[in-house]
Amino acid sequence: MAVNVAPPRPDLAAHREALSFPWPELIRRLTEILGLKLTAYIAGENDVRSLDTWINGSAPCGEVEQRLRITYQVVRTLSQQDSPRIVQAWLTGVNPELGDRVPVRLLRDGDLGTLAQEIMGAARAFIPGG
């Protein structure tokens, strides 16, 4: 008798990491994949030096942490299948799954209460077999 095994969900590990990583580690990993400028952009920072202060233990203001934790979940989910270059292109390009909106703009400026689910759905749809 065959046992039905659910396919692995790459976004579950990403979700766990996004919630559990200490803030400095999260920033370090995001900048490894996205680079300083793109990470700072999503955080709403004009200066990449803010990232250094966060890596050294300073806390961000406002919704920045929530935005970057969701961003990490998206980035980690995508990077399990694709290179940092493809992940960056996905984030900065017009996305048909998001009504032709650009994910980085949504992550930076959007209402995460309504958009986080939509952005993660678009990331899952991009993954082969997702």
Backbone atoms as SQL, in Angstrom:
CREATE TABLE atoms (id INTEGER PRIMARY KEY, chain TEXT, resi INTEGER, resn TEXT, atom TEXT, x REAL, y REAL, z REAL);
INSERT INTO atoms VALUES
  (1, 'A', 1, 'MET', 'N', 0.847, -1.176, 0.000),
  (2, 'A', 1, 'MET', 'CA', 0.000, 0.000, 0.000),
  (3, 'A', 1, 'MET', 'C', 0.894, 1.241, 0.000),
  (4, 'A', 2, 'ALA', 'N', 0.614, 2.143, -0.900),
  (5, 'A', 2, 'ALA', 'CA', 1.404, 3.378, -1.011),
  (6, 'A', 2, 'ALA', 'C', 0.993, 4.360, 0.078),
  (7, 'A', 3, 'VAL', 'N', 1.980, 5.029, 0.591),
  (8, 'A', 3, 'VAL', 'CA', 1.745, 6.044, 1.610),
  (9, 'A', 3, 'VAL', 'C', 1.785, 7.404, 0.936),
  (10, 'A', 4, 'ASN', 'N', 0.752, 8.195, 1.175),
  (11, 'A', 4, 'ASN', 'CA', 0.745, 9.550, 0.629),
  (12, 'A', 4, 'ASN', 'C', 1.646, 10.434, 1.461),
  (13, 'A', 5, 'VAL', 'N', 2.647, 10.959, 0.820),
  (14, 'A', 5, 'VAL', 'CA', 3.570, 11.853, 1.499),
  (15, 'A', 5, 'VAL', 'C', 3.414, 13.231, 0.872),
  (16, 'A', 6, 'ALA', 'N', 3.163, 14.200, 1.708),
  (17, 'A', 6, 'ALA', 'CA', 3.014, 15.562, 1.206),
  (18, 'A', 6, 'ALA', 'C', 4.358, 16.042, 0.662),
  (19, 'A', 7, 'PRO', 'N', 4.317, 16.789, -0.429),
  (20, 'A', 7, 'PRO', 'CA', 5.583, 17.314, -0.953),
  (21, 'A', 7, 'PRO', 'C', 6.205, 18.277, 0.051),
  (22, 'A', 8, 'PRO', 'N', 7.532, 18.369, 0.042),
  (23, 'A', 8, 'PRO', 'CA', 8.181, 19.281, 0.994),
  (24, 'A', 8, 'PRO', 'C', 7.767, 20.725, 0.730),
  (25, 'A', 9, 'ARG', 'N', 7.683, 21.492, 1.773),
  (26, 'A', 9, 'ARG', 'CA', 7.315, 22.905, 1.657),
  (27, 'A', 9, 'ARG', 'C', 8.536, 23.737, 1.972),
  (28, 'A', 10, 'PRO', 'N', 9.204, 24.248, 0.946),
  (29, 'A', 10, 'PRO', 'CA', 10.433, 25.010, 1.179),
  (30, 'A', 10, 'PRO', 'C', 10.194, 26.278, 1.986),
  (31, 'A', 11, 'ASP', 'N', 8.968, 26.760, 1.970),
  (32, 'A', 11, 'ASP', 'CA', 8.686, 27.994, 2.702),
  (33, 'A', 11, 'ASP', 'C', 8.566, 27.775, 4.211),
  (34, 'A', 12, 'LEU', 'N', 8.380, 26.537, 4.663),
  (35, 'A', 12, 'LEU', 'CA', 8.261, 26.303, 6.104),
  (36, 'A', 12, 'LEU', 'C', 9.585, 26.531, 6.830),
  (37, 'A', 13, 'ALA', 'N', 10.670, 26.036, 6.255),
  (38, 'A', 13, 'ALA', 'CA', 11.983, 26.276, 6.862),
  (39, 'A', 13, 'ALA', 'C', 12.298, 27.765, 6.842),
  (40, 'A', 14, 'ALA', 'N', 11.946, 28.426, 5.745),
  (41, 'A', 14, 'ALA', 'CA', 12.181, 29.868, 5.634),
  (42, 'A', 14, 'ALA', 'C', 11.378, 30.624, 6.679),
  (43, 'A', 15, 'HIS', 'N', 10.151, 30.205, 6.904),
  (44, 'A', 15, 'HIS', 'CA', 9.294, 30.843, 7.906),
  (45, 'A', 15, 'HIS', 'C', 9.894, 30.685, 9.305),
  (46, 'A', 16, 'ARG', 'N', 10.337, 29.485, 9.614),
  (47, 'A', 16, 'ARG', 'CA', 10.932, 29.218, 10.931),
  (48, 'A', 16, 'ARG', 'C', 12.179, 30.078, 11.147),
  (49, 'A', 17, 'GLU', 'N', 13.032, 30.138, 10.136),
  (50, 'A', 17, 'GLU', 'CA', 14.248, 30.939, 10.249),
  (51, 'A', 17, 'GLU', 'C', 13.919, 32.428, 10.386),
  (52, 'A', 18, 'ALA', 'N', 12.960, 32.908, 9.600),
  (53, 'A', 18, 'ALA', 'CA', 12.594, 34.326, 9.640),
  (54, 'A', 18, 'ALA', 'C', 12.110, 34.732, 11.023),
  (55, 'A', 19, 'LEU', 'N', 11.461, 33.825, 11.712),
  (56, 'A', 19, 'LEU', 'CA', 10.950, 34.129, 13.050),
  (57, 'A', 19, 'LEU', 'C', 11.988, 33.926, 14.144),
  (58, 'A', 20, 'SER', 'N', 12.898, 32.991, 13.944),
  (59, 'A', 20, 'SER', 'CA', 13.774, 32.604, 15.050),
  (60, 'A', 20, 'SER', 'C', 15.174, 33.207, 15.018),
  (61, 'A', 21, 'PHE', 'N', 15.645, 33.626, 13.851),
  (62, 'A', 21, 'PHE', 'CA', 16.990, 34.188, 13.807),
  (63, 'A', 21, 'PHE', 'C', 17.061, 35.471, 14.621),
  (64, 'A', 22, 'PRO', 'N', 18.132, 35.642, 15.374),
  (65, 'A', 22, 'PRO', 'CA', 18.347, 36.942, 16.013),
  (66, 'A', 22, 'PRO', 'C', 18.471, 38.014, 14.926),
  (67, 'A', 23, 'TRP', 'N', 18.065, 39.225, 15.267),
  (68, 'A', 23, 'TRP', 'CA', 18.053, 40.337, 14.312),
  (69, 'A', 23, 'TRP', 'C', 19.378, 40.507, 13.572),
  (70, 'A', 24, 'PRO', 'N', 20.521, 40.536, 14.256),
  (71, 'A', 24, 'PRO', 'CA', 21.792, 40.715, 13.518),
  (72, 'A', 24, 'PRO', 'C', 22.047, 39.602, 12.497),
  (73, 'A', 25, 'GLU', 'N', 21.718, 38.363, 12.848),
  (74, 'A', 25, 'GLU', 'CA', 21.922, 37.239, 11.928),
  (75, 'A', 25, 'GLU', 'C', 21.005, 37.352, 10.714),
  (76, 'A', 26, 'LEU', 'N', 19.783, 37.770, 10.923),
  (77, 'A', 26, 'LEU', 'CA', 18.838, 37.951, 9.832),
  (78, 'A', 26, 'LEU', 'C', 19.369, 38.986, 8.832),
  (79, 'A', 27, 'ILE', 'N', 19.853, 40.107, 9.344),
  (80, 'A', 27, 'ILE', 'CA', 20.401, 41.159, 8.475),
  (81, 'A', 27, 'ILE', 'C', 21.630, 40.645, 7.733),
  (82, 'A', 28, 'ARG', 'N', 22.480, 39.941, 8.425),
  (83, 'A', 28, 'ARG', 'CA', 23.692, 39.391, 7.799),
  (84, 'A', 28, 'ARG', 'C', 23.315, 38.471, 6.623),
  (85, 'A', 29, 'ARG', 'N', 22.354, 37.605, 6.849),
  (86, 'A', 29, 'ARG', 'CA', 21.962, 36.658, 5.794),
  (87, 'A', 29, 'ARG', 'C', 21.254, 37.360, 4.633),
  (88, 'A', 30, 'LEU', 'N', 20.419, 38.325, 4.946),
  (89, 'A', 30, 'LEU', 'CA', 19.752, 39.078, 3.881),
  (90, 'A', 30, 'LEU', 'C', 20.761, 39.787, 2.995),
  (91, 'A', 31, 'THR', 'N', 21.738, 40.427, 3.608),
  (92, 'A', 31, 'THR', 'CA', 22.723, 41.168, 2.808),
  (93, 'A', 31, 'THR', 'C', 23.619, 40.235, 1.998),
  (94, 'A', 32, 'GLU', 'N', 23.805, 39.007, 2.464),
  (95, 'A', 32, 'GLU', 'CA', 24.577, 38.038, 1.687),
  (96, 'A', 32, 'GLU', 'C', 23.872, 37.704, 0.379),
  (97, 'A', 33, 'ILE', 'N', 22.551, 37.648, 0.409),
  (98, 'A', 33, 'ILE', 'CA', 21.782, 37.279, -0.775),
  (99, 'A', 33, 'ILE', 'C', 21.408, 38.506, -1.608),
  (100, 'A', 34, 'LEU', 'N', 20.959, 39.564, -0.951),
  (101, 'A', 34, 'LEU', 'CA', 20.437, 40.729, -1.658),
  (102, 'A', 34, 'LEU', 'C', 21.448, 41.840, -1.867),
  (103, 'A', 35, 'GLY', 'N', 22.473, 41.868, -1.047),
  (104, 'A', 35, 'GLY', 'CA', 23.403, 42.983, -1.070),
  (105, 'A', 35, 'GLY', 'C', 22.932, 44.083, -0.131),
  (106, 'A', 36, 'LEU', 'N', 23.819, 45.018, 0.149),
  (107, 'A', 36, 'LEU', 'CA', 23.523, 46.093, 1.097),
  (108, 'A', 36, 'LEU', 'C', 22.464, 47.059, 0.583),
  (109, 'A', 37, 'LYS', 'N', 22.598, 47.485, -0.667),
  (110, 'A', 37, 'LYS', 'CA', 21.702, 48.520, -1.184),
  (111, 'A', 37, 'LYS', 'C', 20.258, 48.056, -1.274),
  (112, 'A', 38, 'LEU', 'N', 20.028, 46.850, -1.763),
  (113, 'A', 38, 'LEU', 'CA', 18.661, 46.358, -1.885),
  (114, 'A', 38, 'LEU', 'C', 18.043, 46.104, -0.509),
  (115, 'A', 39, 'THR', 'N', 18.826, 45.580, 0.417),
  (116, 'A', 39, 'THR', 'CA', 18.326, 45.362, 1.774),
  (117, 'A', 39, 'THR', 'C', 17.975, 46.700, 2.422),
  (118, 'A', 40, 'ALA', 'N', 18.841, 47.684, 2.277),
  (119, 'A', 40, 'ALA', 'CA', 18.563, 49.012, 2.835),
  (120, 'A', 40, 'ALA', 'C', 17.332, 49.628, 2.191),
  (121, 'A', 41, 'TYR', 'N', 17.172, 49.456, 0.907),
  (122, 'A', 41, 'TYR', 'CA', 16.003, 49.997, 0.203),
  (123, 'A', 41, 'TYR', 'C', 14.712, 49.436, 0.796),
  (124, 'A', 42, 'ILE', 'N', 14.648, 48.116, 0.941),
  (125, 'A', 42, 'ILE', 'CA', 13.445, 47.487, 1.488),
  (126, 'A', 42, 'ILE', 'C', 13.183, 47.973, 2.914),
  (127, 'A', 43, 'ALA', 'N', 14.257, 48.216, 3.665),
  (128, 'A', 43, 'ALA', 'CA', 14.117, 48.715, 5.039),
  (129, 'A', 43, 'ALA', 'C', 13.697, 50.174, 5.087),
  (130, 'A', 44, 'GLY', 'N', 13.736, 50.851, 3.938),
  (131, 'A', 44, 'GLY', 'CA', 13.386, 52.266, 3.912),
  (132, 'A', 44, 'GLY', 'C', 14.522, 53.162, 4.360),
  (133, 'A', 45, 'GLU', 'N', 15.730, 52.638, 4.289),
  (134, 'A', 45, 'GLU', 'CA', 16.915, 53.378, 4.709),
  (135, 'A', 45, 'GLU', 'C', 17.634, 53.953, 3.503),
  (136, 'A', 46, 'ASN', 'N', 18.043, 55.198, 3.597),
  (137, 'A', 46, 'ASN', 'CA', 18.796, 55.826, 2.515),
  (138, 'A', 46, 'ASN', 'C', 20.287, 55.521, 2.593),
  (139, 'A', 47, 'ASP', 'N', 20.725, 55.057, 3.741),
  (140, 'A', 47, 'ASP', 'CA', 22.147, 54.845, 3.988),
  (141, 'A', 47, 'ASP', 'C', 22.366, 53.396, 4.429),
  (142, 'A', 48, 'VAL', 'N', 23.281, 52.703, 3.752),
  (143, 'A', 48, 'VAL', 'CA', 23.548, 51.311, 4.098),
  (144, 'A', 48, 'VAL', 'C', 24.242, 51.167, 5.453),
  (145, 'A', 49, 'ARG', 'N', 24.729, 52.279, 6.015),
  (146, 'A', 49, 'ARG', 'CA', 25.390, 52.196, 7.325),
  (147, 'A', 49, 'ARG', 'C', 24.438, 51.741, 8.428),
  (148, 'A', 50, 'SER', 'N', 23.138, 51.944, 8.232),
  (149, 'A', 50, 'SER', 'CA', 22.157, 51.459, 9.202),
  (150, 'A', 50, 'SER', 'C', 22.263, 49.948, 9.349),
  (151, 'A', 51, 'LEU', 'N', 22.550, 49.275, 8.259),
  (152, 'A', 51, 'LEU', 'CA', 22.662, 47.819, 8.305),
  (153, 'A', 51, 'LEU', 'C', 23.815, 47.385, 9.205),
  (154, 'A', 52, 'ASP', 'N', 24.908, 48.107, 9.142),
  (155, 'A', 52, 'ASP', 'CA', 26.042, 47.792, 10.018),
  (156, 'A', 52, 'ASP', 'C', 25.661, 47.936, 11.489),
  (157, 'A', 53, 'THR', 'N', 24.899, 48.970, 11.814),
  (158, 'A', 53, 'THR', 'CA', 24.502, 49.137, 13.216),
  (159, 'A', 53, 'THR', 'C', 23.582, 48.007, 13.649),
  (160, 'A', 54, 'TRP', 'N', 22.720, 47.534, 12.742),
  (161, 'A', 54, 'TRP', 'CA', 21.838, 46.422, 13.087),
  (162, 'A', 54, 'TRP', 'C', 22.621, 45.126, 13.240),
  (163, 'A', 55, 'ILE', 'N', 23.593, 44.896, 12.360),
  (164, 'A', 55, 'ILE', 'CA', 24.431, 43.699, 12.471),
  (165, 'A', 55, 'ILE', 'C', 25.197, 43.712, 13.790),
  (166, 'A', 56, 'ASN', 'N', 25.516, 44.918, 14.272),
  (167, 'A', 56, 'ASN', 'CA', 26.225, 45.042, 15.548),
  (168, 'A', 56, 'ASN', 'C', 25.298, 45.090, 16.749),
  (169, 'A', 57, 'GLY', 'N', 23.999, 44.847, 16.546),
  (170, 'A', 57, 'GLY', 'CA', 23.097, 44.683, 17.679),
  (171, 'A', 57, 'GLY', 'C', 22.076, 45.770, 17.919),
  (172, 'A', 58, 'SER', 'N', 22.100, 46.868, 17.178),
  (173, 'A', 58, 'SER', 'CA', 21.098, 47.920, 17.369),
  (174, 'A', 58, 'SER', 'C', 19.754, 47.454, 16.827),
  (175, 'A', 59, 'ALA', 'N', 18.699, 47.924, 17.444),
  (176, 'A', 59, 'ALA', 'CA', 17.345, 47.571, 17.012),
  (177, 'A', 59, 'ALA', 'C', 16.836, 48.599, 15.998),
  (178, 'A', 60, 'PRO', 'N', 16.039, 48.163, 15.048),
  (179, 'A', 60, 'PRO', 'CA', 15.464, 49.088, 14.070),
  (180, 'A', 60, 'PRO', 'C', 14.246, 49.812, 14.649),
  (181, 'A', 61, 'CYS', 'N', 13.796, 50.809, 13.939),
  (182, 'A', 61, 'CYS', 'CA', 12.604, 51.563, 14.342),
  (183, 'A', 61, 'CYS', 'C', 11.395, 51.103, 13.539),
  (184, 'A', 62, 'GLY', 'N', 10.230, 51.305, 14.106),
  (185, 'A', 62, 'GLY', 'CA', 8.983, 51.077, 13.387),
  (186, 'A', 62, 'GLY', 'C', 8.796, 49.655, 12.907),
  (187, 'A', 63, 'GLU', 'N', 8.291, 49.534, 11.685),
  (188, 'A', 63, 'GLU', 'CA', 7.965, 48.238, 11.089),
  (189, 'A', 63, 'GLU', 'C', 9.138, 47.597, 10.351),
  (190, 'A', 64, 'VAL', 'N', 10.306, 48.169, 10.466),
  (191, 'A', 64, 'VAL', 'CA', 11.455, 47.684, 9.691),
  (192, 'A', 64, 'VAL', 'C', 11.725, 46.210, 9.972),
  (193, 'A', 65, 'GLU', 'N', 11.711, 45.828, 11.219),
  (194, 'A', 65, 'GLU', 'CA', 12.014, 44.426, 11.524),
  (195, 'A', 65, 'GLU', 'C', 10.983, 43.501, 10.892),
  (196, 'A', 66, 'GLN', 'N', 9.724, 43.815, 11.002),
  (197, 'A', 66, 'GLN', 'CA', 8.678, 42.989, 10.401),
  (198, 'A', 66, 'GLN', 'C', 8.864, 42.913, 8.882),
  (199, 'A', 67, 'ARG', 'N', 9.147, 44.037, 8.248),
  (200, 'A', 67, 'ARG', 'CA', 9.338, 44.053, 6.798),
  (201, 'A', 67, 'ARG', 'C', 10.527, 43.171, 6.387),
  (202, 'A', 68, 'LEU', 'N', 11.607, 43.268, 7.132),
  (203, 'A', 68, 'LEU', 'CA', 12.791, 42.492, 6.753),
  (204, 'A', 68, 'LEU', 'C', 12.664, 41.020, 7.123),
  (205, 'A', 69, 'ARG', 'N', 11.905, 40.700, 8.144),
  (206, 'A', 69, 'ARG', 'CA', 11.666, 39.284, 8.452),
  (207, 'A', 69, 'ARG', 'C', 10.801, 38.643, 7.367),
  (208, 'A', 70, 'ILE', 'N', 9.802, 39.341, 6.889),
  (209, 'A', 70, 'ILE', 'CA', 8.991, 38.826, 5.782),
  (210, 'A', 70, 'ILE', 'C', 9.838, 38.745, 4.513),
  (211, 'A', 71, 'THR', 'N', 10.655, 39.762, 4.281),
  (212, 'A', 71, 'THR', 'CA', 11.550, 39.741, 3.129),
  (213, 'A', 71, 'THR', 'C', 12.478, 38.537, 3.201),
  (214, 'A', 72, 'TYR', 'N', 13.015, 38.264, 4.388),
  (215, 'A', 72, 'TYR', 'CA', 13.899, 37.104, 4.530),
  (216, 'A', 72, 'TYR', 'C', 13.153, 35.818, 4.186),
  (217, 'A', 73, 'GLN', 'N', 11.922, 35.700, 4.642),
  (218, 'A', 73, 'GLN', 'CA', 11.149, 34.498, 4.352),
  (219, 'A', 73, 'GLN', 'C', 10.984, 34.318, 2.844),
  (220, 'A', 74, 'VAL', 'N', 10.674, 35.375, 2.142),
  (221, 'A', 74, 'VAL', 'CA', 10.532, 35.325, 0.686),
  (222, 'A', 74, 'VAL', 'C', 11.869, 34.964, 0.037),
  (223, 'A', 75, 'VAL', 'N', 12.915, 35.662, 0.426),
  (224, 'A', 75, 'VAL', 'CA', 14.247, 35.469, -0.158),
  (225, 'A', 75, 'VAL', 'C', 14.759, 34.058, 0.105),
  (226, 'A', 76, 'ARG', 'N', 14.590, 33.590, 1.306),
  (227, 'A', 76, 'ARG', 'CA', 15.057, 32.238, 1.665),
  (228, 'A', 76, 'ARG', 'C', 14.276, 31.182, 0.889),
  (229, 'A', 77, 'THR', 'N', 12.975, 31.384, 0.749),
  (230, 'A', 77, 'THR', 'CA', 12.147, 30.450, -0.013),
  (231, 'A', 77, 'THR', 'C', 12.633, 30.371, -1.456),
  (232, 'A', 78, 'LEU', 'N', 12.851, 31.516, -2.079),
  (233, 'A', 78, 'LEU', 'CA', 13.301, 31.549, -3.468),
  (234, 'A', 78, 'LEU', 'C', 14.730, 31.048, -3.631),
  (235, 'A', 79, 'SER', 'N', 15.588, 31.364, -2.672),
  (236, 'A', 79, 'SER', 'CA', 17.005, 31.012, -2.820),
  (237, 'A', 79, 'SER', 'C', 17.270, 29.524, -2.640),
  (238, 'A', 80, 'GLN', 'N', 16.291, 28.777, -2.181),
  (239, 'A', 80, 'GLN', 'CA', 16.462, 27.323, -2.115),
  (240, 'A', 80, 'GLN', 'C', 16.466, 26.703, -3.505),
  (241, 'A', 81, 'GLN', 'N', 15.897, 27.440, -4.480),
  (242, 'A', 81, 'GLN', 'CA', 15.813, 26.950, -5.851),
  (243, 'A', 81, 'GLN', 'C', 16.666, 27.734, -6.838),
  (244, 'A', 82, 'ASP', 'N', 16.962, 28.981, -6.506),
  (245, 'A', 82, 'ASP', 'CA', 17.618, 29.860, -7.478),
  (246, 'A', 82, 'ASP', 'C', 18.794, 30.616, -6.870),
  (247, 'A', 83, 'SER', 'N', 19.599, 31.183, -7.743),
  (248, 'A', 83, 'SER', 'CA', 20.778, 31.946, -7.345),
  (249, 'A', 83, 'SER', 'C', 20.375, 33.314, -6.798),
  (250, 'A', 84, 'PRO', 'N', 21.275, 33.969, -6.054),
  (251, 'A', 84, 'PRO', 'CA', 20.987, 35.326, -5.588),
  (252, 'A', 84, 'PRO', 'C', 20.617, 36.278, -6.732),
  (253, 'A', 85, 'ARG', 'N', 21.219, 36.115, -7.892),
  (254, 'A', 85, 'ARG', 'CA', 20.910, 36.976, -9.038),
  (255, 'A', 85, 'ARG', 'C', 19.445, 36.826, -9.453),
  (256, 'A', 86, 'ILE', 'N', 18.952, 35.603, -9.481),
  (257, 'A', 86, 'ILE', 'CA', 17.551, 35.358, -9.848),
  (258, 'A', 86, 'ILE', 'C', 16.624, 35.885, -8.762),
  (259, 'A', 87, 'VAL', 'N', 16.986, 35.684, -7.511),
  (260, 'A', 87, 'VAL', 'CA', 16.172, 36.192, -6.397),
  (261, 'A', 87, 'VAL', 'C', 16.078, 37.711, -6.474),
  (262, 'A', 88, 'GLN', 'N', 17.198, 38.367, -6.716),
  (263, 'A', 88, 'GLN', 'CA', 17.201, 39.827, -6.852),
  (264, 'A', 88, 'GLN', 'C', 16.336, 40.270, -8.021),
  (265, 'A', 89, 'ALA', 'N', 16.427, 39.557, -9.141),
  (266, 'A', 89, 'ALA', 'CA', 15.618, 39.900, -10.316),
  (267, 'A', 89, 'ALA', 'C', 14.133, 39.709, -10.011),
  (268, 'A', 90, 'TRP', 'N', 13.790, 38.648, -9.287),
  (269, 'A', 90, 'TRP', 'CA', 12.386, 38.415, -8.921),
  (270, 'A', 90, 'TRP', 'C', 11.869, 39.572, -8.060),
  (271, 'A', 91, 'LEU', 'N', 12.674, 39.998, -7.114),
  (272, 'A', 91, 'LEU', 'CA', 12.255, 41.075, -6.210),
  (273, 'A', 91, 'LEU', 'C', 12.112, 42.419, -6.908),
  (274, 'A', 92, 'THR', 'N', 12.926, 42.681, -7.904),
  (275, 'A', 92, 'THR', 'CA', 12.961, 44.005, -8.519),
  (276, 'A', 92, 'THR', 'C', 12.185, 44.092, -9.829),
  (277, 'A', 93, 'GLY', 'N', 11.660, 42.976, -10.300),
  (278, 'A', 93, 'GLY', 'CA', 10.944, 42.976, -11.565),
  (279, 'A', 93, 'GLY', 'C', 9.430, 43.083, -11.398),
  (280, 'A', 94, 'VAL', 'N', 8.774, 43.449, -12.473),
  (281, 'A', 94, 'VAL', 'CA', 7.307, 43.478, -12.507),
  (282, 'A', 94, 'VAL', 'C', 6.835, 42.026, -12.398),
  (283, 'A', 95, 'ASN', 'N', 5.900, 41.772, -11.493),
  (284, 'A', 95, 'ASN', 'CA', 5.491, 40.404, -11.200),
  (285, 'A', 95, 'ASN', 'C', 4.020, 40.183, -11.576),
  (286, 'A', 96, 'PRO', 'N', 3.751, 39.299, -12.543),
  (287, 'A', 96, 'PRO', 'CA', 2.365, 39.063, -12.951),
  (288, 'A', 96, 'PRO', 'C', 1.507, 38.462, -11.834),
  (289, 'A', 97, 'GLU', 'N', 2.122, 37.711, -10.921),
  (290, 'A', 97, 'GLU', 'CA', 1.379, 37.137, -9.790),
  (291, 'A', 97, 'GLU', 'C', 0.925, 38.217, -8.807),
  (292, 'A', 98, 'LEU', 'N', 1.538, 39.374, -8.876),
  (293, 'A', 98, 'LEU', 'CA', 1.201, 40.488, -7.978),
  (294, 'A', 98, 'LEU', 'C', 0.508, 41.618, -8.731),
  (295, 'A', 99, 'GLY', 'N', -0.177, 41.276, -9.808),
  (296, 'A', 99, 'GLY', 'CA', -0.863, 42.298, -10.586),
  (297, 'A', 99, 'GLY', 'C', 0.093, 43.269, -11.242),
  (298, 'A', 100, 'ASP', 'N', 1.234, 42.757, -11.690),
  (299, 'A', 100, 'ASP', 'CA', 2.285, 43.549, -12.333),
  (300, 'A', 100, 'ASP', 'C', 2.881, 44.611, -11.417),
  (301, 'A', 101, 'ARG', 'N', 2.842, 44.362, -10.126),
  (302, 'A', 101, 'ARG', 'CA', 3.523, 45.246, -9.173),
  (303, 'A', 101, 'ARG', 'C', 4.913, 44.678, -8.887),
  (304, 'A', 102, 'VAL', 'N', 5.784, 45.504, -8.349),
  (305, 'A', 102, 'VAL', 'CA', 7.173, 45.125, -8.072),
  (306, 'A', 102, 'VAL', 'C', 7.293, 44.724, -6.599),
  (307, 'A', 103, 'PRO', 'N', 7.752, 43.496, -6.311),
  (308, 'A', 103, 'PRO', 'CA', 7.808, 43.025, -4.926),
  (309, 'A', 103, 'PRO', 'C', 8.576, 43.925, -3.964),
  (310, 'A', 104, 'VAL', 'N', 9.725, 44.493, -4.368),
  (311, 'A', 104, 'VAL', 'CA', 10.480, 45.322, -3.416),
  (312, 'A', 104, 'VAL', 'C', 9.689, 46.551, -2.987),
  (313, 'A', 105, 'ARG', 'N', 8.929, 47.102, -3.890),
  (314, 'A', 105, 'ARG', 'CA', 8.112, 48.272, -3.529),
  (315, 'A', 105, 'ARG', 'C', 7.014, 47.887, -2.551),
  (316, 'A', 106, 'LEU', 'N', 6.425, 46.730, -2.760),
  (317, 'A', 106, 'LEU', 'CA', 5.388, 46.263, -1.842),
  (318, 'A', 106, 'LEU', 'C', 5.983, 45.977, -0.458),
  (319, 'A', 107, 'LEU', 'N', 7.158, 45.343, -0.456),
  (320, 'A', 107, 'LEU', 'CA', 7.804, 45.034, 0.818),
  (321, 'A', 107, 'LEU', 'C', 8.223, 46.304, 1.557),
  (322, 'A', 108, 'ARG', 'N', 8.633, 47.308, 0.815),
  (323, 'A', 108, 'ARG', 'CA', 9.083, 48.559, 1.427),
  (324, 'A', 108, 'ARG', 'C', 7.923, 49.438, 1.885),
  (325, 'A', 109, 'ASP', 'N', 6.910, 49.596, 1.048),
  (326, 'A', 109, 'ASP', 'CA', 5.874, 50.602, 1.285),
  (327, 'A', 109, 'ASP', 'C', 4.479, 50.056, 1.560),
  (328, 'A', 110, 'GLY', 'N', 4.261, 48.793, 1.275),
  (329, 'A', 110, 'GLY', 'CA', 2.912, 48.246, 1.355),
  (330, 'A', 110, 'GLY', 'C', 2.455, 47.920, 2.760),
  (331, 'A', 111, 'ASP', 'N', 1.168, 47.698, 2.881),
  (332, 'A', 111, 'ASP', 'CA', 0.554, 47.257, 4.138),
  (333, 'A', 111, 'ASP', 'C', 0.813, 45.756, 4.266),
  (334, 'A', 112, 'LEU', 'N', 1.748, 45.397, 5.124),
  (335, 'A', 112, 'LEU', 'CA', 2.139, 43.997, 5.236),
  (336, 'A', 112, 'LEU', 'C', 1.010, 43.112, 5.741),
  (337, 'A', 113, 'GLY', 'N', 0.077, 43.693, 6.478),
  (338, 'A', 113, 'GLY', 'CA', -1.059, 42.917, 6.961),
  (339, 'A', 113, 'GLY', 'C', -1.873, 42.320, 5.825),
  (340, 'A', 114, 'THR', 'N', -1.918, 43.018, 4.713),
  (341, 'A', 114, 'THR', 'CA', -2.672, 42.514, 3.569),
  (342, 'A', 114, 'THR', 'C', -1.779, 41.952, 2.471),
  (343, 'A', 115, 'LEU', 'N', -0.540, 42.412, 2.385),
  (344, 'A', 115, 'LEU', 'CA', 0.316, 42.026, 1.262),
  (345, 'A', 115, 'LEU', 'C', 1.253, 40.848, 1.522),
  (346, 'A', 116, 'ALA', 'N', 1.562, 40.558, 2.763),
  (347, 'A', 116, 'ALA', 'CA', 2.524, 39.489, 3.056),
  (348, 'A', 116, 'ALA', 'C', 2.074, 38.159, 2.456),
  (349, 'A', 117, 'GLN', 'N', 0.812, 37.848, 2.627),
  (350, 'A', 117, 'GLN', 'CA', 0.279, 36.591, 2.088),
  (351, 'A', 117, 'GLN', 'C', 0.357, 36.574, 0.561),
  (352, 'A', 118, 'GLU', 'N', 0.044, 37.690, -0.057),
  (353, 'A', 118, 'GLU', 'CA', 0.087, 37.805, -1.509),
  (354, 'A', 118, 'GLU', 'C', 1.520, 37.644, -2.036),
  (355, 'A', 119, 'ILE', 'N', 2.471, 38.271, -1.364),
  (356, 'A', 119, 'ILE', 'CA', 3.877, 38.192, -1.790),
  (357, 'A', 119, 'ILE', 'C', 4.409, 36.767, -1.624),
  (358, 'A', 120, 'MET', 'N', 4.092, 36.137, -0.490),
  (359, 'A', 120, 'MET', 'CA', 4.542, 34.742, -0.301),
  (360, 'A', 120, 'MET', 'C', 3.892, 33.826, -1.323),
  (361, 'A', 121, 'GLY', 'N', 2.641, 34.065, -1.642),
  (362, 'A', 121, 'GLY', 'CA', 1.980, 33.253, -2.673),
  (363, 'A', 121, 'GLY', 'C', 2.657, 33.392, -4.017),
  (364, 'A', 122, 'ALA', 'N', 3.066, 34.608, -4.355),
  (365, 'A', 122, 'ALA', 'CA', 3.779, 34.826, -5.616),
  (366, 'A', 122, 'ALA', 'C', 5.136, 34.122, -5.600),
  (367, 'A', 123, 'ALA', 'N', 5.807, 34.137, -4.464),
  (368, 'A', 123, 'ALA', 'CA', 7.103, 33.445, -4.355),
  (369, 'A', 123, 'ALA', 'C', 6.907, 31.947, -4.517),
  (370, 'A', 124, 'ARG', 'N', 5.897, 31.389, -3.867),
  (371, 'A', 124, 'ARG', 'CA', 5.621, 29.945, -3.998),
  (372, 'A', 124, 'ARG', 'C', 5.292, 29.601, -5.448),
  (373, 'A', 125, 'ALA', 'N', 4.532, 30.460, -6.124),
  (374, 'A', 125, 'ALA', 'CA', 4.147, 30.198, -7.516),
  (375, 'A', 125, 'ALA', 'C', 5.357, 30.196, -8.442),
  (376, 'A', 126, 'PHE', 'N', 6.398, 30.917, -8.084),
  (377, 'A', 126, 'PHE', 'CA', 7.605, 30.996, -8.900),
  (378, 'A', 126, 'PHE', 'C', 8.463, 29.736, -8.796),
  (379, 'A', 127, 'ILE', 'N', 8.353, 29.056, -7.680),
  (380, 'A', 127, 'ILE', 'CA', 9.162, 27.854, -7.447),
  (381, 'A', 127, 'ILE', 'C', 8.607, 26.697, -8.277),
  (382, 'A', 128, 'PRO', 'N', 9.474, 25.973, -9.000),
  (383, 'A', 128, 'PRO', 'CA', 8.984, 24.819, -9.753),
  (384, 'A', 128, 'PRO', 'C', 8.265, 23.857, -8.808),
  (385, 'A', 129, 'GLY', 'N', 7.062, 23.489, -9.171),
  (386, 'A', 129, 'GLY', 'CA', 6.271, 22.572, -8.349),
  (387, 'A', 129, 'GLY', 'C', 5.595, 23.259, -7.186),
  (388, 'A', 130, 'GLY', 'N', 5.749, 24.591, -7.070),
  (389, 'A', 130, 'GLY', 'CA', 5.185, 25.355, -5.954),
  (390, 'A', 130, 'GLY', 'C', 3.776, 25.617, -6.177);
